[in-house]
Amino acid sequence: MNTADLDRLWQRAARRIVSIDVTGAHDPLPADLPNTTVRAIATLDDGARIELFSFGAHEPPCPTDQFVGLTVDEARRLMGAR
């Protein structure tokens, strides 16, 4: 990997989160689908949308507003520390 490749990787990781949409958060959990996954989709400052993380619908909700303003790496580290 050359310097330009490393710079592109750093720039991609350094993008900031401007909003987060949580899919499936308010959907009732069907009895026959106990492992339904909830996804946190982040919109970044360059307009890109990525899946930030996912968790089971049976897990406690995550306060996603704490991730706004962080980089993707910072948000994932913070989620991992929970």
BELKA-V54765 format. One line per field, one symbol per residue. ss: DSSP state (@ for helix, = for strand, . for the rest). psi: psi as a letter, one per 30 degrees, with the letter a starting at -180 (. if undefined). Layout:
BEGIN
ss = ???
psi = ???
END
This chain:
BEGIN
ss = ..@@@@@@@@@@@..========.............========....========.......@@@@...=@@@@@@@@@@.
psi = kleeeeeeeeeeffkkkflkkjkgegkkjkegifhkkkkjjkklfgfkkljelllkfflklkjffffkflleeeeeeeeff.
END
